[in-house]
Amino acid sequence: MSFSEYGTIAEVFSAFAIIITLGYGIIQIRINNRLARAELTHRTGTGLLEFYLLLGKDAPAARIWRDGVTGAKPLQPDERTQFTLLCTSAFIGFESQFRLQNEKLLTRDFFDRGDLQMKYMMSQPGIQKWWPRHRINFSTEFAMQMDIYLEMAETPAVKVTETATPQMSS
């Protein structure tokens, strides 16, 4: 065999090595994308969990949330401030879910559960009263989506009981 034949064989092996390296790189990118999506889902879920744990551990906060959401009882000025902060916190979490889903970074199932929560919230009298004054704090796209949910919610689909557990109305 001549040197040129050895060179041709080496070029063929080099081409295969490049193809294998590119394939490996593509696999690594896909794995990293899945891990990044899982991490974003986890962080979003953790944020919502912390919000719900706050309400679960703090009876006065849970009462303010329940009374504010349902509009069942008037809130005192300091309670109104707490309710506004709780709503803002919840809606920041909702907007985060909304943005991540628009970027296709959340699983559809995870987003659908959050979407049901957003629709539920927009069906509540206290949130319906709170939203118009605070929608400016959120992105235009998110605010427009919440406005659609608000329009869809002519009457509350669910009610909050004394334990602050959503239940379907009969």
Chimera marker file (.cmm) of the C-alpha trace (Angstrom):
<marker_set name="trace">
<marker id="1" x="0.000" y="0.000" z="0.000" r="1" g="1" b="0" radius="0.5"/>
<marker id="2" x="1.147" y="3.457" z="-0.801" r="1" g="1" b="0" radius="0.5"/>
<marker id="3" x="1.160" y="6.450" z="1.472" r="1" g="1" b="0" radius="0.5"/>
<marker id="4" x="-1.751" y="7.974" z="-0.421" r="1" g="1" b="0" radius="0.5"/>
<marker id="5" x="-3.867" y="4.855" z="0.212" r="1" g="1" b="0" radius="0.5"/>
<marker id="6" x="-3.011" y="5.012" z="3.926" r="1" g="1" b="0" radius="0.5"/>
<marker id="7" x="-3.951" y="8.691" z="3.839" r="1" g="1" b="0" radius="0.5"/>
<marker id="8" x="-7.327" y="7.880" z="2.259" r="1" g="1" b="0" radius="0.5"/>
<marker id="9" x="-8.041" y="5.245" z="4.921" r="1" g="1" b="0" radius="0.5"/>
<marker id="10" x="-7.073" y="7.733" z="7.649" r="1" g="1" b="0" radius="0.5"/>
<marker id="11" x="-9.438" y="10.332" z="6.157" r="1" g="1" b="0" radius="0.5"/>
<marker id="12" x="-12.299" y="7.821" z="6.202" r="1" g="1" b="0" radius="0.5"/>
<marker id="13" x="-11.611" y="6.993" z="9.870" r="1" g="1" b="0" radius="0.5"/>
<marker id="14" x="-11.404" y="10.731" z="10.631" r="1" g="1" b="0" radius="0.5"/>
<marker id="15" x="-14.785" y="11.299" z="8.981" r="1" g="1" b="0" radius="0.5"/>
<marker id="16" x="-16.336" y="8.504" z="11.082" r="1" g="1" b="0" radius="0.5"/>
<marker id="17" x="-14.757" y="9.954" z="14.226" r="1" g="1" b="0" radius="0.5"/>
<marker id="18" x="-16.207" y="13.378" z="13.431" r="1" g="1" b="0" radius="0.5"/>
<marker id="19" x="-19.680" y="11.874" z="12.848" r="1" g="1" b="0" radius="0.5"/>
<marker id="20" x="-19.487" y="9.958" z="16.138" r="1" g="1" b="0" radius="0.5"/>
<marker id="21" x="-18.338" y="13.093" z="17.982" r="1" g="1" b="0" radius="0.5"/>
<marker id="22" x="-21.182" y="15.150" z="16.497" r="1" g="1" b="0" radius="0.5"/>
<marker id="23" x="-23.717" y="12.444" z="17.438" r="1" g="1" b="0" radius="0.5"/>
<marker id="24" x="-22.372" y="12.367" z="20.982" r="1" g="1" b="0" radius="0.5"/>
<marker id="25" x="-22.601" y="16.184" z="21.168" r="1" g="1" b="0" radius="0.5"/>
<marker id="26" x="-26.228" y="16.112" z="20.010" r="1" g="1" b="0" radius="0.5"/>
<marker id="27" x="-27.097" y="13.494" z="22.631" r="1" g="1" b="0" radius="0.5"/>
<marker id="28" x="-25.426" y="15.610" z="25.354" r="1" g="1" b="0" radius="0.5"/>
<marker id="29" x="-27.353" y="18.709" z="24.270" r="1" g="1" b="0" radius="0.5"/>
<marker id="30" x="-30.643" y="16.811" z="24.439" r="1" g="1" b="0" radius="0.5"/>
<marker id="31" x="-29.819" y="15.452" z="27.882" r="1" g="1" b="0" radius="0.5"/>
<marker id="32" x="-28.861" y="18.932" z="29.109" r="1" g="1" b="0" radius="0.5"/>
<marker id="33" x="-32.086" y="20.401" z="27.690" r="1" g="1" b="0" radius="0.5"/>
<marker id="34" x="-34.154" y="17.793" z="29.535" r="1" g="1" b="0" radius="0.5"/>
<marker id="35" x="-32.267" y="18.483" z="32.747" r="1" g="1" b="0" radius="0.5"/>
<marker id="36" x="-32.780" y="22.234" z="32.344" r="1" g="1" b="0" radius="0.5"/>
<marker id="37" x="-36.524" y="21.738" z="31.775" r="1" g="1" b="0" radius="0.5"/>
<marker id="38" x="-36.733" y="19.494" z="34.824" r="1" g="1" b="0" radius="0.5"/>
<marker id="39" x="-34.897" y="22.095" z="36.912" r="1" g="1" b="0" radius="0.5"/>
<marker id="40" x="-37.209" y="24.896" z="35.761" r="1" g="1" b="0" radius="0.5"/>
<marker id="41" x="-40.275" y="22.768" z="36.525" r="1" g="1" b="0" radius="0.5"/>
<marker id="42" x="-38.850" y="21.942" z="39.940" r="1" g="1" b="0" radius="0.5"/>
<marker id="43" x="-38.069" y="25.581" z="40.764" r="1" g="1" b="0" radius="0.5"/>
<marker id="44" x="-41.501" y="26.739" z="39.648" r="1" g="1" b="0" radius="0.5"/>
<marker id="45" x="-43.174" y="23.997" z="41.670" r="1" g="1" b="0" radius="0.5"/>
<marker id="46" x="-41.038" y="24.824" z="44.697" r="1" g="1" b="0" radius="0.5"/>
<marker id="47" x="-42.063" y="28.480" z="44.534" r="1" g="1" b="0" radius="0.5"/>
<marker id="48" x="-45.739" y="27.553" z="44.519" r="1" g="1" b="0" radius="0.5"/>
<marker id="49" x="-45.168" y="25.005" z="47.275" r="1" g="1" b="0" radius="0.5"/>
<marker id="50" x="-43.570" y="27.674" z="49.467" r="1" g="1" b="0" radius="0.5"/>
<marker id="51" x="-46.572" y="29.939" z="48.921" r="1" g="1" b="0" radius="0.5"/>
<marker id="52" x="-49.010" y="27.178" z="49.879" r="1" g="1" b="0" radius="0.5"/>
<marker id="53" x="-46.891" y="26.174" z="52.876" r="1" g="1" b="0" radius="0.5"/>
<marker id="54" x="-46.998" y="29.773" z="54.086" r="1" g="1" b="0" radius="0.5"/>
<marker id="55" x="-50.784" y="29.678" z="53.990" r="1" g="1" b="0" radius="0.5"/>
<marker id="56" x="-50.822" y="26.228" z="55.583" r="1" g="1" b="0" radius="0.5"/>
<marker id="57" x="-48.601" y="27.233" z="58.493" r="1" g="1" b="0" radius="0.5"/>
<marker id="58" x="-49.894" y="30.728" z="59.160" r="1" g="1" b="0" radius="0.5"/>
<marker id="59" x="-53.563" y="30.747" z="60.216" r="1" g="1" b="0" radius="0.5"/>
<marker id="60" x="-53.943" y="34.564" z="60.098" r="1" g="1" b="0" radius="0.5"/>
<marker id="61" x="-52.425" y="34.655" z="56.586" r="1" g="1" b="0" radius="0.5"/>
<marker id="62" x="-54.728" y="31.810" z="55.512" r="1" g="1" b="0" radius="0.5"/>
<marker id="63" x="-57.755" y="33.688" z="56.886" r="1" g="1" b="0" radius="0.5"/>
<marker id="64" x="-56.743" y="36.900" z="55.123" r="1" g="1" b="0" radius="0.5"/>
<marker id="65" x="-56.188" y="34.965" z="51.889" r="1" g="1" b="0" radius="0.5"/>
<marker id="66" x="-59.537" y="33.176" z="52.162" r="1" g="1" b="0" radius="0.5"/>
<marker id="67" x="-61.480" y="36.312" z="53.078" r="1" g="1" b="0" radius="0.5"/>
<marker id="68" x="-59.700" y="38.361" z="50.436" r="1" g="1" b="0" radius="0.5"/>
<marker id="69" x="-60.112" y="35.803" z="47.641" r="1" g="1" b="0" radius="0.5"/>
<marker id="70" x="-63.774" y="35.133" z="48.333" r="1" g="1" b="0" radius="0.5"/>
<marker id="71" x="-64.619" y="38.716" z="49.196" r="1" g="1" b="0" radius="0.5"/>
<marker id="72" x="-66.706" y="37.207" z="52.012" r="1" g="1" b="0" radius="0.5"/>
<marker id="73" x="-65.559" y="39.648" z="54.697" r="1" g="1" b="0" radius="0.5"/>
<marker id="74" x="-64.147" y="43.158" z="54.422" r="1" g="1" b="0" radius="0.5"/>
<marker id="75" x="-60.441" y="43.381" z="55.183" r="1" g="1" b="0" radius="0.5"/>
<marker id="76" x="-58.863" y="45.939" z="57.477" r="1" g="1" b="0" radius="0.5"/>
<marker id="77" x="-56.226" y="48.217" z="55.883" r="1" g="1" b="0" radius="0.5"/>
<marker id="78" x="-53.267" y="46.139" z="57.112" r="1" g="1" b="0" radius="0.5"/>
<marker id="79" x="-55.025" y="42.948" z="56.015" r="1" g="1" b="0" radius="0.5"/>
<marker id="80" x="-55.695" y="44.524" z="52.597" r="1" g="1" b="0" radius="0.5"/>
<marker id="81" x="-51.940" y="45.178" z="52.294" r="1" g="1" b="0" radius="0.5"/>
<marker id="82" x="-51.170" y="41.573" z="53.236" r="1" g="1" b="0" radius="0.5"/>
<marker id="83" x="-53.761" y="40.321" z="50.765" r="1" g="1" b="0" radius="0.5"/>
<marker id="84" x="-52.240" y="42.471" z="48.011" r="1" g="1" b="0" radius="0.5"/>
<marker id="85" x="-48.783" y="41.067" z="48.766" r="1" g="1" b="0" radius="0.5"/>
<marker id="86" x="-50.106" y="37.502" z="48.798" r="1" g="1" b="0" radius="0.5"/>
<marker id="87" x="-51.902" y="38.054" z="45.481" r="1" g="1" b="0" radius="0.5"/>
<marker id="88" x="-48.846" y="39.645" z="43.935" r="1" g="1" b="0" radius="0.5"/>
<marker id="89" x="-46.708" y="36.737" z="45.091" r="1" g="1" b="0" radius="0.5"/>
<marker id="90" x="-49.138" y="34.170" z="43.677" r="1" g="1" b="0" radius="0.5"/>
<marker id="91" x="-49.458" y="36.012" z="40.375" r="1" g="1" b="0" radius="0.5"/>
<marker id="92" x="-45.684" y="36.379" z="40.022" r="1" g="1" b="0" radius="0.5"/>
<marker id="93" x="-45.567" y="32.582" z="40.249" r="1" g="1" b="0" radius="0.5"/>
<marker id="94" x="-48.370" y="32.276" z="37.700" r="1" g="1" b="0" radius="0.5"/>
<marker id="95" x="-46.627" y="34.676" z="35.342" r="1" g="1" b="0" radius="0.5"/>
<marker id="96" x="-43.415" y="32.699" z="35.669" r="1" g="1" b="0" radius="0.5"/>
<marker id="97" x="-45.282" y="29.524" z="34.673" r="1" g="1" b="0" radius="0.5"/>
<marker id="98" x="-46.933" y="31.386" z="31.808" r="1" g="1" b="0" radius="0.5"/>
<marker id="99" x="-43.611" y="32.673" z="30.447" r="1" g="1" b="0" radius="0.5"/>
<marker id="100" x="-41.862" y="29.321" z="30.796" r="1" g="1" b="0" radius="0.5"/>
<marker id="101" x="-44.694" y="27.595" z="28.946" r="1" g="1" b="0" radius="0.5"/>
<marker id="102" x="-44.582" y="30.177" z="26.154" r="1" g="1" b="0" radius="0.5"/>
<marker id="103" x="-40.890" y="29.353" z="25.756" r="1" g="1" b="0" radius="0.5"/>
<marker id="104" x="-41.799" y="25.629" z="25.722" r="1" g="1" b="0" radius="0.5"/>
<marker id="105" x="-39.686" y="25.078" z="28.840" r="1" g="1" b="0" radius="0.5"/>
<marker id="106" x="-42.367" y="23.422" z="31.000" r="1" g="1" b="0" radius="0.5"/>
<marker id="107" x="-44.170" y="20.186" z="30.412" r="1" g="1" b="0" radius="0.5"/>
<marker id="108" x="-47.700" y="20.678" z="29.148" r="1" g="1" b="0" radius="0.5"/>
<marker id="109" x="-49.114" y="18.702" z="32.091" r="1" g="1" b="0" radius="0.5"/>
<marker id="110" x="-47.379" y="20.944" z="34.627" r="1" g="1" b="0" radius="0.5"/>
<marker id="111" x="-48.574" y="24.081" z="32.884" r="1" g="1" b="0" radius="0.5"/>
<marker id="112" x="-52.144" y="22.782" z="32.546" r="1" g="1" b="0" radius="0.5"/>
<marker id="113" x="-52.385" y="22.337" z="36.330" r="1" g="1" b="0" radius="0.5"/>
<marker id="114" x="-51.124" y="25.882" z="36.862" r="1" g="1" b="0" radius="0.5"/>
<marker id="115" x="-53.494" y="27.141" z="34.184" r="1" g="1" b="0" radius="0.5"/>
<marker id="116" x="-56.432" y="25.633" z="36.088" r="1" g="1" b="0" radius="0.5"/>
<marker id="117" x="-55.243" y="27.477" z="39.201" r="1" g="1" b="0" radius="0.5"/>
<marker id="118" x="-55.060" y="30.744" z="37.254" r="1" g="1" b="0" radius="0.5"/>
<marker id="119" x="-58.585" y="30.264" z="35.913" r="1" g="1" b="0" radius="0.5"/>
<marker id="120" x="-59.816" y="29.416" z="39.406" r="1" g="1" b="0" radius="0.5"/>
<marker id="121" x="-58.215" y="32.524" z="40.863" r="1" g="1" b="0" radius="0.5"/>
<marker id="122" x="-59.709" y="34.774" z="38.189" r="1" g="1" b="0" radius="0.5"/>
<marker id="123" x="-63.156" y="33.355" z="38.994" r="1" g="1" b="0" radius="0.5"/>
<marker id="124" x="-62.997" y="34.560" z="42.598" r="1" g="1" b="0" radius="0.5"/>
<marker id="125" x="-64.706" y="37.850" z="43.583" r="1" g="1" b="0" radius="0.5"/>
<marker id="126" x="-61.774" y="39.187" z="45.616" r="1" g="1" b="0" radius="0.5"/>
<marker id="127" x="-59.306" y="38.501" z="42.814" r="1" g="1" b="0" radius="0.5"/>
<marker id="128" x="-61.689" y="40.030" z="40.281" r="1" g="1" b="0" radius="0.5"/>
<marker id="129" x="-61.686" y="43.196" z="42.386" r="1" g="1" b="0" radius="0.5"/>
<marker id="130" x="-57.892" y="43.095" z="42.978" r="1" g="1" b="0" radius="0.5"/>
<marker id="131" x="-56.774" y="42.369" z="39.404" r="1" g="1" b="0" radius="0.5"/>
<marker id="132" x="-57.744" y="45.594" z="37.564" r="1" g="1" b="0" radius="0.5"/>
<marker id="133" x="-55.757" y="47.730" z="40.017" r="1" g="1" b="0" radius="0.5"/>
<marker id="134" x="-52.654" y="45.512" z="39.879" r="1" g="1" b="0" radius="0.5"/>
<marker id="135" x="-52.513" y="44.156" z="36.308" r="1" g="1" b="0" radius="0.5"/>
<marker id="136" x="-50.040" y="46.897" z="35.411" r="1" g="1" b="0" radius="0.5"/>
<marker id="137" x="-47.414" y="45.112" z="37.540" r="1" g="1" b="0" radius="0.5"/>
<marker id="138" x="-47.300" y="42.232" z="35.068" r="1" g="1" b="0" radius="0.5"/>
<marker id="139" x="-46.238" y="41.760" z="31.461" r="1" g="1" b="0" radius="0.5"/>
<marker id="140" x="-48.734" y="42.796" z="28.806" r="1" g="1" b="0" radius="0.5"/>
<marker id="141" x="-49.018" y="39.278" z="27.404" r="1" g="1" b="0" radius="0.5"/>
<marker id="142" x="-49.702" y="37.733" z="30.823" r="1" g="1" b="0" radius="0.5"/>
<marker id="143" x="-52.155" y="40.508" z="31.749" r="1" g="1" b="0" radius="0.5"/>
<marker id="144" x="-54.057" y="39.951" z="28.507" r="1" g="1" b="0" radius="0.5"/>
<marker id="145" x="-54.331" y="36.218" z="29.249" r="1" g="1" b="0" radius="0.5"/>
<marker id="146" x="-55.603" y="36.912" z="32.765" r="1" g="1" b="0" radius="0.5"/>
<marker id="147" x="-58.120" y="39.374" z="31.293" r="1" g="1" b="0" radius="0.5"/>
<marker id="148" x="-59.401" y="36.550" z="29.071" r="1" g="1" b="0" radius="0.5"/>
<marker id="149" x="-59.772" y="34.305" z="32.126" r="1" g="1" b="0" radius="0.5"/>
<marker id="150" x="-61.534" y="37.128" z="33.941" r="1" g="1" b="0" radius="0.5"/>
<marker id="151" x="-64.017" y="37.468" z="31.089" r="1" g="1" b="0" radius="0.5"/>
<marker id="152" x="-64.576" y="33.690" z="31.088" r="1" g="1" b="0" radius="0.5"/>
<marker id="153" x="-65.357" y="33.737" z="34.814" r="1" g="1" b="0" radius="0.5"/>
<marker id="154" x="-68.819" y="35.277" z="34.957" r="1" g="1" b="0" radius="0.5"/>
<marker id="155" x="-69.556" y="33.381" z="38.168" r="1" g="1" b="0" radius="0.5"/>
<marker id="156" x="-67.210" y="31.524" z="40.498" r="1" g="1" b="0" radius="0.5"/>
<marker id="157" x="-66.807" y="27.903" z="39.457" r="1" g="1" b="0" radius="0.5"/>
<marker id="158" x="-65.488" y="26.894" z="42.878" r="1" g="1" b="0" radius="0.5"/>
<marker id="159" x="-65.668" y="28.181" z="46.406" r="1" g="1" b="0" radius="0.5"/>
<marker id="160" x="-63.145" y="28.284" z="49.229" r="1" g="1" b="0" radius="0.5"/>
<marker id="161" x="-64.268" y="26.567" z="52.413" r="1" g="1" b="0" radius="0.5"/>
<marker id="162" x="-63.192" y="27.337" z="55.959" r="1" g="1" b="0" radius="0.5"/>
<marker id="163" x="-60.100" y="25.145" z="55.428" r="1" g="1" b="0" radius="0.5"/>
<marker id="164" x="-59.191" y="27.109" z="52.277" r="1" g="1" b="0" radius="0.5"/>
<marker id="165" x="-59.584" y="23.963" z="50.170" r="1" g="1" b="0" radius="0.5"/>
<marker id="166" x="-61.027" y="24.566" z="46.697" r="1" g="1" b="0" radius="0.5"/>
<marker id="167" x="-64.272" y="22.649" z="46.169" r="1" g="1" b="0" radius="0.5"/>
<marker id="168" x="-66.557" y="22.482" z="43.196" r="1" g="1" b="0" radius="0.5"/>
<marker id="169" x="-69.851" y="24.325" z="43.556" r="1" g="1" b="0" radius="0.5"/>
<marker id="170" x="-73.025" y="22.320" z="43.062" r="1" g="1" b="0" radius="0.5"/>
<link id1="1" id2="2" r="1" g="1" b="0" radius="0.2"/>
<link id1="2" id2="3" r="1" g="1" b="0" radius="0.2"/>
<link id1="3" id2="4" r="1" g="1" b="0" radius="0.2"/>
<link id1="4" id2="5" r="1" g="1" b="0" radius="0.2"/>
<link id1="5" id2="6" r="1" g="1" b="0" radius="0.2"/>
<link id1="6" id2="7" r="1" g="1" b="0" radius="0.2"/>
<link id1="7" id2="8" r="1" g="1" b="0" radius="0.2"/>
<link id1="8" id2="9" r="1" g="1" b="0" radius="0.2"/>
<link id1="9" id2="10" r="1" g="1" b="0" radius="0.2"/>
<link id1="10" id2="11" r="1" g="1" b="0" radius="0.2"/>
<link id1="11" id2="12" r="1" g="1" b="0" radius="0.2"/>
<link id1="12" id2="13" r="1" g="1" b="0" radius="0.2"/>
<link id1="13" id2="14" r="1" g="1" b="0" radius="0.2"/>
<link id1="14" id2="15" r="1" g="1" b="0" radius="0.2"/>
<link id1="15" id2="16" r="1" g="1" b="0" radius="0.2"/>
<link id1="16" id2="17" r="1" g="1" b="0" radius="0.2"/>
<link id1="17" id2="18" r="1" g="1" b="0" radius="0.2"/>
<link id1="18" id2="19" r="1" g="1" b="0" radius="0.2"/>
<link id1="19" id2="20" r="1" g="1" b="0" radius="0.2"/>
<link id1="20" id2="21" r="1" g="1" b="0" radius="0.2"/>
<link id1="21" id2="22" r="1" g="1" b="0" radius="0.2"/>
<link id1="22" id2="23" r="1" g="1" b="0" radius="0.2"/>
<link id1="23" id2="24" r="1" g="1" b="0" radius="0.2"/>
<link id1="24" id2="25" r="1" g="1" b="0" radius="0.2"/>
<link id1="25" id2="26" r="1" g="1" b="0" radius="0.2"/>
<link id1="26" id2="27" r="1" g="1" b="0" radius="0.2"/>
<link id1="27" id2="28" r="1" g="1" b="0" radius="0.2"/>
<link id1="28" id2="29" r="1" g="1" b="0" radius="0.2"/>
<link id1="29" id2="30" r="1" g="1" b="0" radius="0.2"/>
<link id1="30" id2="31" r="1" g="1" b="0" radius="0.2"/>
<link id1="31" id2="32" r="1" g="1" b="0" radius="0.2"/>
<link id1="32" id2="33" r="1" g="1" b="0" radius="0.2"/>
<link id1="33" id2="34" r="1" g="1" b="0" radius="0.2"/>
<link id1="34" id2="35" r="1" g="1" b="0" radius="0.2"/>
<link id1="35" id2="36" r="1" g="1" b="0" radius="0.2"/>
<link id1="36" id2="37" r="1" g="1" b="0" radius="0.2"/>
<link id1="37" id2="38" r="1" g="1" b="0" radius="0.2"/>
<link id1="38" id2="39" r="1" g="1" b="0" radius="0.2"/>
<link id1="39" id2="40" r="1" g="1" b="0" radius="0.2"/>
<link id1="40" id2="41" r="1" g="1" b="0" radius="0.2"/>
<link id1="41" id2="42" r="1" g="1" b="0" radius="0.2"/>
<link id1="42" id2="43" r="1" g="1" b="0" radius="0.2"/>
<link id1="43" id2="44" r="1" g="1" b="0" radius="0.2"/>
<link id1="44" id2="45" r="1" g="1" b="0" radius="0.2"/>
<link id1="45" id2="46" r="1" g="1" b="0" radius="0.2"/>
<link id1="46" id2="47" r="1" g="1" b="0" radius="0.2"/>
<link id1="47" id2="48" r="1" g="1" b="0" radius="0.2"/>
<link id1="48" id2="49" r="1" g="1" b="0" radius="0.2"/>
<link id1="49" id2="50" r="1" g="1" b="0" radius="0.2"/>
<link id1="50" id2="51" r="1" g="1" b="0" radius="0.2"/>
<link id1="51" id2="52" r="1" g="1" b="0" radius="0.2"/>
<link id1="52" id2="53" r="1" g="1" b="0" radius="0.2"/>
<link id1="53" id2="54" r="1" g="1" b="0" radius="0.2"/>
<link id1="54" id2="55" r="1" g="1" b="0" radius="0.2"/>
<link id1="55" id2="56" r="1" g="1" b="0" radius="0.2"/>
<link id1="56" id2="57" r="1" g="1" b="0" radius="0.2"/>
<link id1="57" id2="58" r="1" g="1" b="0" radius="0.2"/>
<link id1="58" id2="59" r="1" g="1" b="0" radius="0.2"/>
<link id1="59" id2="60" r="1" g="1" b="0" radius="0.2"/>
<link id1="60" id2="61" r="1" g="1" b="0" radius="0.2"/>
<link id1="61" id2="62" r="1" g="1" b="0" radius="0.2"/>
<link id1="62" id2="63" r="1" g="1" b="0" radius="0.2"/>
<link id1="63" id2="64" r="1" g="1" b="0" radius="0.2"/>
<link id1="64" id2="65" r="1" g="1" b="0" radius="0.2"/>
<link id1="65" id2="66" r="1" g="1" b="0" radius="0.2"/>
<link id1="66" id2="67" r="1" g="1" b="0" radius="0.2"/>
<link id1="67" id2="68" r="1" g="1" b="0" radius="0.2"/>
<link id1="68" id2="69" r="1" g="1" b="0" radius="0.2"/>
<link id1="69" id2="70" r="1" g="1" b="0" radius="0.2"/>
<link id1="70" id2="71" r="1" g="1" b="0" radius="0.2"/>
<link id1="71" id2="72" r="1" g="1" b="0" radius="0.2"/>
<link id1="72" id2="73" r="1" g="1" b="0" radius="0.2"/>
<link id1="73" id2="74" r="1" g="1" b="0" radius="0.2"/>
<link id1="74" id2="75" r="1" g="1" b="0" radius="0.2"/>
<link id1="75" id2="76" r="1" g="1" b="0" radius="0.2"/>
<link id1="76" id2="77" r="1" g="1" b="0" radius="0.2"/>
<link id1="77" id2="78" r="1" g="1" b="0" radius="0.2"/>
<link id1="78" id2="79" r="1" g="1" b="0" radius="0.2"/>
<link id1="79" id2="80" r="1" g="1" b="0" radius="0.2"/>
<link id1="80" id2="81" r="1" g="1" b="0" radius="0.2"/>
<link id1="81" id2="82" r="1" g="1" b="0" radius="0.2"/>
<link id1="82" id2="83" r="1" g="1" b="0" radius="0.2"/>
<link id1="83" id2="84" r="1" g="1" b="0" radius="0.2"/>
<link id1="84" id2="85" r="1" g="1" b="0" radius="0.2"/>
<link id1="85" id2="86" r="1" g="1" b="0" radius="0.2"/>
<link id1="86" id2="87" r="1" g="1" b="0" radius="0.2"/>
<link id1="87" id2="88" r="1" g="1" b="0" radius="0.2"/>
<link id1="88" id2="89" r="1" g="1" b="0" radius="0.2"/>
<link id1="89" id2="90" r="1" g="1" b="0" radius="0.2"/>
<link id1="90" id2="91" r="1" g="1" b="0" radius="0.2"/>
<link id1="91" id2="92" r="1" g="1" b="0" radius="0.2"/>
<link id1="92" id2="93" r="1" g="1" b="0" radius="0.2"/>
<link id1="93" id2="94" r="1" g="1" b="0" radius="0.2"/>
<link id1="94" id2="95" r="1" g="1" b="0" radius="0.2"/>
<link id1="95" id2="96" r="1" g="1" b="0" radius="0.2"/>
<link id1="96" id2="97" r="1" g="1" b="0" radius="0.2"/>
<link id1="97" id2="98" r="1" g="1" b="0" radius="0.2"/>
<link id1="98" id2="99" r="1" g="1" b="0" radius="0.2"/>
<link id1="99" id2="100" r="1" g="1" b="0" radius="0.2"/>
<link id1="100" id2="101" r="1" g="1" b="0" radius="0.2"/>
<link id1="101" id2="102" r="1" g="1" b="0" radius="0.2"/>
<link id1="102" id2="103" r="1" g="1" b="0" radius="0.2"/>
<link id1="103" id2="104" r="1" g="1" b="0" radius="0.2"/>
<link id1="104" id2="105" r="1" g="1" b="0" radius="0.2"/>
<link id1="105" id2="106" r="1" g="1" b="0" radius="0.2"/>
<link id1="106" id2="107" r="1" g="1" b="0" radius="0.2"/>
<link id1="107" id2="108" r="1" g="1" b="0" radius="0.2"/>
<link id1="108" id2="109" r="1" g="1" b="0" radius="0.2"/>
<link id1="109" id2="110" r="1" g="1" b="0" radius="0.2"/>
<link id1="110" id2="111" r="1" g="1" b="0" radius="0.2"/>
<link id1="111" id2="112" r="1" g="1" b="0" radius="0.2"/>
<link id1="112" id2="113" r="1" g="1" b="0" radius="0.2"/>
<link id1="113" id2="114" r="1" g="1" b="0" radius="0.2"/>
<link id1="114" id2="115" r="1" g="1" b="0" radius="0.2"/>
<link id1="115" id2="116" r="1" g="1" b="0" radius="0.2"/>
<link id1="116" id2="117" r="1" g="1" b="0" radius="0.2"/>
<link id1="117" id2="118" r="1" g="1" b="0" radius="0.2"/>
<link id1="118" id2="119" r="1" g="1" b="0" radius="0.2"/>
<link id1="119" id2="120" r="1" g="1" b="0" radius="0.2"/>
<link id1="120" id2="121" r="1" g="1" b="0" radius="0.2"/>
<link id1="121" id2="122" r="1" g="1" b="0" radius="0.2"/>
<link id1="122" id2="123" r="1" g="1" b="0" radius="0.2"/>
<link id1="123" id2="124" r="1" g="1" b="0" radius="0.2"/>
<link id1="124" id2="125" r="1" g="1" b="0" radius="0.2"/>
<link id1="125" id2="126" r="1" g="1" b="0" radius="0.2"/>
<link id1="126" id2="127" r="1" g="1" b="0" radius="0.2"/>
<link id1="127" id2="128" r="1" g="1" b="0" radius="0.2"/>
<link id1="128" id2="129" r="1" g="1" b="0" radius="0.2"/>
<link id1="129" id2="130" r="1" g="1" b="0" radius="0.2"/>
<link id1="130" id2="131" r="1" g="1" b="0" radius="0.2"/>
<link id1="131" id2="132" r="1" g="1" b="0" radius="0.2"/>
<link id1="132" id2="133" r="1" g="1" b="0" radius="0.2"/>
<link id1="133" id2="134" r="1" g="1" b="0" radius="0.2"/>
<link id1="134" id2="135" r="1" g="1" b="0" radius="0.2"/>
<link id1="135" id2="136" r="1" g="1" b="0" radius="0.2"/>
<link id1="136" id2="137" r="1" g="1" b="0" radius="0.2"/>
<link id1="137" id2="138" r="1" g="1" b="0" radius="0.2"/>
<link id1="138" id2="139" r="1" g="1" b="0" radius="0.2"/>
<link id1="139" id2="140" r="1" g="1" b="0" radius="0.2"/>
<link id1="140" id2="141" r="1" g="1" b="0" radius="0.2"/>
<link id1="141" id2="142" r="1" g="1" b="0" radius="0.2"/>
<link id1="142" id2="143" r="1" g="1" b="0" radius="0.2"/>
<link id1="143" id2="144" r="1" g="1" b="0" radius="0.2"/>
<link id1="144" id2="145" r="1" g="1" b="0" radius="0.2"/>
<link id1="145" id2="146" r="1" g="1" b="0" radius="0.2"/>
<link id1="146" id2="147" r="1" g="1" b="0" radius="0.2"/>
<link id1="147" id2="148" r="1" g="1" b="0" radius="0.2"/>
<link id1="148" id2="149" r="1" g="1" b="0" radius="0.2"/>
<link id1="149" id2="150" r="1" g="1" b="0" radius="0.2"/>
<link id1="150" id2="151" r="1" g="1" b="0" radius="0.2"/>
<link id1="151" id2="152" r="1" g="1" b="0" radius="0.2"/>
<link id1="152" id2="153" r="1" g="1" b="0" radius="0.2"/>
<link id1="153" id2="154" r="1" g="1" b="0" radius="0.2"/>
<link id1="154" id2="155" r="1" g="1" b="0" radius="0.2"/>
<link id1="155" id2="156" r="1" g="1" b="0" radius="0.2"/>
<link id1="156" id2="157" r="1" g="1" b="0" radius="0.2"/>
<link id1="157" id2="158" r="1" g="1" b="0" radius="0.2"/>
<link id1="158" id2="159" r="1" g="1" b="0" radius="0.2"/>
<link id1="159" id2="160" r="1" g="1" b="0" radius="0.2"/>
<link id1="160" id2="161" r="1" g="1" b="0" radius="0.2"/>
<link id1="161" id2="162" r="1" g="1" b="0" radius="0.2"/>
<link id1="162" id2="163" r="1" g="1" b="0" radius="0.2"/>
<link id1="163" id2="164" r="1" g="1" b="0" radius="0.2"/>
<link id1="164" id2="165" r="1" g="1" b="0" radius="0.2"/>
<link id1="165" id2="166" r="1" g="1" b="0" radius="0.2"/>
<link id1="166" id2="167" r="1" g="1" b="0" radius="0.2"/>
<link id1="167" id2="168" r="1" g="1" b="0" radius="0.2"/>
<link id1="168" id2="169" r="1" g="1" b="0" radius="0.2"/>
<link id1="169" id2="170" r="1" g="1" b="0" radius="0.2"/>
</marker_set>
